[in-house]
Amino acid sequence: MGTTSQLVWSMLFGAIGLGFFVYGKKQKAVIPFLVGIALFVFPYFIANTYLLVATGVALIALPYFVRL
């Protein structure tokens, strides 16, 4: 991690990811479950804060557009 903002954004996306993960597991919904896992993991691989936020927002929006 680099800056404080990256840490805060990572924690926020991790908390939202926990919500998606629990929802996907209880409802047996694949997309929210996988998005939850992705929201946990992706901040470790992205160092740029703007790219981190853009990727996080895209992942959060994904279950609303992709339904299986």
Stockholm file with secondary structure:
# STOCKHOLM 1.0

chainA/1-68         MGTTSQLVWSMLFGAIGLGFFVYGKKQKAVIPFLVGIALFVFPYFIANTYLLVATGVALIALPYFVRL
#=GR chainA/1-68 SS CCSHHHHHHHHHHHHHHHHHHHHHHHHTCHHHHHHHHHHHHGGGTCCCHHHHHHHHHHHHHHHHHCCC
#=GC SS_cons        CCSHHHHHHHHHHHHHHHHHHHHHHHHTCHHHHHHHHHHHHGGGTCCCHHHHHHHHHHHHHHHHHCCC
//
